Amino acid sequence: MPYDHRNPVTRSLPAALAALVCSAALAGCGAASEAAEGTRGPAAAATTPGQGRTPDPSRAPSRAPAADAARPLAGRTVVVDPGHNPGNFRHAREIGEKVDIGTARKECDTTGTSTNASGGKAAYTEAAFTLDVSHRLKKALEARGAEVVLTHDADRPYGPCIDERARIGNEAAADAVVSVHADGSAVGNRGFHVIVPAEVREGSADTRPIVAPSRTLGERIAAAFARTTGTSPANYLGDGTGLDVRSDLGGLNLSTVPKVFVECGNMRDPKDAALLTSGAWRQKAAQGIADGIVTYLQG
């Protein structure tokens, strides 16, 4: 739960030979991959010999090459933020120090929540959950061509603090940032929700440029998450939309790039906890988030 809560190949064959090769392959040689360029945008598209000439319709491919279609996020950067840190439990003083989130000062980080220990089983912490799902999400996104940056990998004693988490996404000029969490609400409160930034303009916080794209990102993730995991939007907030707008989270307030928090379920509800502690379900959760990011970045 958040407290802050691509080489182009230069063809040197004579034109006649190239045409024969293309004809034999029933493919359009020399045409740029629309799928790949569509993900990078015109400014980032590679310049190739002959670019700008009127294309020959007889040589135009009917579809993008399979390799490009399989890597729709090539050239994109996604920052994945595993909520909390397993080491936070041992650093209460450090994570308790307050940082500026624009609208106020809040604790650097928190330990997060956990499932209830029962039947001889130890509690499963939110920090362990978020790191596991983040690893799975990173792998899924990289398989689709994205460059993925983790805000941490339990490779530091605690944190990072909520303001640094936002800064990592900003400095990476990320196309999207997703902070992975699980909620700690009351028994009976079930389902997932995606937290999106409210419009905030105060101090060092100005979310106005990211409110609309962040909401679109949230909507795409919510739809894909529900479809892939088979779970429903939270029954205790968001009016069934699976979206929750907040202005009190430093990770959102200080972000200058589209960002959302995904609360995958409620760790304190036994039925949700049974899902969250399942490796198979966590894989579905990661896949759902990845699918939502893909649909968002493809427009």
N, C-alpha and C positions, 0 to 999 in steps of 0.2 A: 504494500500500500504506500502511495507516495505521501510522505510528510510534506515534502516539497514536490513534495512529490513531483577492349582492340591493335595484317600489316598490309596496307594495300599492296597487291602484287603488281609490279610493273611489267607489263607485257612487252617483250622485246621481239616476239615473232612478227614476221611480215603480216600485213593486214589480211592477205588472202589466206594464209595458214591459220590465222586466228579465227577467221570466219568459218573455215572448215571445222576447226575444233569446236567452235560454238555450236555449229549446226549439228555435229555428231552428238554433242552432249545435250542438245535440245535446251540450252540455257542461254541467257543473255549476257555474254561477256562484256566487260567494260562498264556495266551499269552499277551505280552505287547501291548499296543495300539500304533500302528505305527504312527497314526496321531499325537498323543500327543508327542511321542518322536521325531518325525520329526520336530516339532516346537522348541523343546528345544535343540536338538543336542545331540550327544553321551555323552559328558562330563556331561550333566545335567540330563541324564536319570536315573530314580530310579533303585536301585539294589534290586531285588526281589529274594526270595528263588528259587533255581533251574535255575537261570539265567546263560546262557552260555552253557546249555545242548543242544544237537541236538533236534530241535523241531519235534514233531510228526505231520506230515502233516494232519492226519485224524482229529486232534483237532485244526488245525489252522483256525482262523476266516476268512471268506471270505471278510470281510470289517471291518473297525473300528467301535466300538460301537457308537451309535447315539450321546451320550452325548459328546464324544471326537470330533466327526466330527463337532459338533455345537460350539466347543471351540478351534478352530485351533490356537489361539494365546496364549494358556495356557503356562505360563513360560516366556512369552516375555514382554518386557517393551517398551512402546511407550510414548514419551513426546510430548504433544500438547501445542503449544505456541500461545495463542491468541494475535494477533498483536496489539500493542499499549495498552492503558489502558484508560477507561473512565475518570479517574482522571487526566490524563495528561494535560487537558485543564487548570486546576487550578494550575499547577506547571511548568510554562514556564521556570523559572530560573533553576530548578533542572534538567529537561529533556534536557536543553540546555548545560549542562556541558559536556565537551568532554571526551571520553574514548578511550583507545587504541584498535584498531581492527587489529593490525598486520601491515597492509599496510599504515595506517594513523591514525588520531584521528578524531572521529566523535561524533556528539551529542548523549547523553545517549539514547534518544528515541524521538519520535515526536508524535503529536496528531493524525496523520493519516488523511485520507480524509473523505468525506461524500457525500451523495446525495444532490441534490439541493432542497431547500425548495420550494414547489409549491402547489397551490390549497389549501392553508391554512394548509398544512401539514409541520411539522418541518423537517428539514434535518435529515437523518438517518446516524449516524456516523459509520465510519469503526470500531471503537473500540467496539461499541455495536454489530455490525454485527459479528465480529470475536469472541467475547465472546459467542454469541448465537450458532454459528456454532461449536465452540470448545466444548461446553457442549453437543451438539448432537453427535459430533464425539466421545467424551469420553464415552458416554453411548453405542454407537454402538460397540466400541472396547472392552469395558468391557464385553459386552454380548458375545463376541467371546473369552473371557478368558484372555485378555491382562491386564496387570497392567498399568494404565494410570496416568501420572504425568502432571499436568498443571503448566506452568511456573508462572502463577498468575490467580486469580479468582476475579479480581477487589477487592481484599482483602488487598490492600496496596494503599497508596495515589497516587502513580504514578509508572511507570516502570513495571517490572524491566528494567534496562539498557540493551542495546544490548549485552554487554559482559557477563552480568550475565545470560541472557537468554541462551547463548551458554553454559555457565558453568553448568547450571542446567541439560541440556541434557548429557553433558560429565560425570558429577558426578553420574548420574543415570545409566551410562553405557547403554544407550538406544539402542535398536535394530533399532529404527527409530525415527526421530524427524520431526514433521511437523509444520511449522509456518503458521497460517491461516491469510490471508489478502484479501483485495479488492483494486483494483487499482483506480487511480484518473486521468485518461487520458482525451483526448479530445472527444467531442461528435462525434459519428460515429465510434469510436474505440470500438469494442465489443469483447466479448469472454474471456475465462480464459487462464491463462498460469501458468506454474510451473517453478520457479526459482531454478536452480541447481548451485552448486559451481564450479567456474573455478579453475584451478590449481594455487594455491598461496603458495609461500614459502618466507615469509618475516617477520622479527620480531618474534612475538609470534604466527604467523599464518602459518600453514602448512596443506593444504587441500589434499595433494597428496594421503594419504591413503583412503580418503572418496570420491574422485571425481567419480570413477566408480560406487560404490554402490549407491551413491546419485543420479547419473543419472538414474540408473535402477529403483530406487524408484520413481523418477520423471516421468519416462516413464509409469510405472504401474499406478500411480495416474492419469496421464493425460488421459490414455485410459479408465480407470474406470469412471473418472469424466465425460467425454464426453458421455459415454454410459448411465450413470445413470441420468444425468441432462438433456440430450438432447441438450446441448449447444456445441458450436464449439470452437476450439482453437482460440486464439486472432488473429484478422486480422491485427494487427498493429506491431507485433514483432514475432520472432520465426519462420518465414517463414512457418507458418501453422503447425508446429510441436507441438505447445503448450508448448515448452520448451524455456527457456531463461537462458543463462549462464552469471553469473556475479561474479566479483572479488571485488566489493566495499561494500559488506554487511558483517558487523561484525558478525552477527548471523551465517553466513556460514563460513567466514574466520576462526573463532575461534573454530569451531566445530571439535571434534575428532571422532564423530559418524555420520552415514549417516543422512543427513538433507536436506530438501527442504522447499521452501516457496510456498504456493499455493495462487495465485491471482485469486479469484473466479469469477471476472468480473469487469467491469468498472463502478464505482458508479456515474460517471459524464455523462454517456450516459443514456438517458431516458429509452430505452428498457432494457438495462442491469439492471438499477436501479429498474425497475418494478419486476425483478426476485429477486434481492438481498433483497428487502424489503418484499418478500413473505415468510412466515413461512414454507409453503409446499415446496417451492423450496429450502430453506435453509436445510431442512431435506434431500432432494435429494443430495445436495452438500456434506453434512456430510457423507451420505451413500456412495457416490462416492469415497470420500477420504478414507474412511474405507475399501472399497472393494480393492482399489489400494494398501493399506498397507498390507492387507491380502495376495494378490497375490505376493507381493514383499517378505514378510517374509516366505511364503511357498516355495519360490524358483521358 
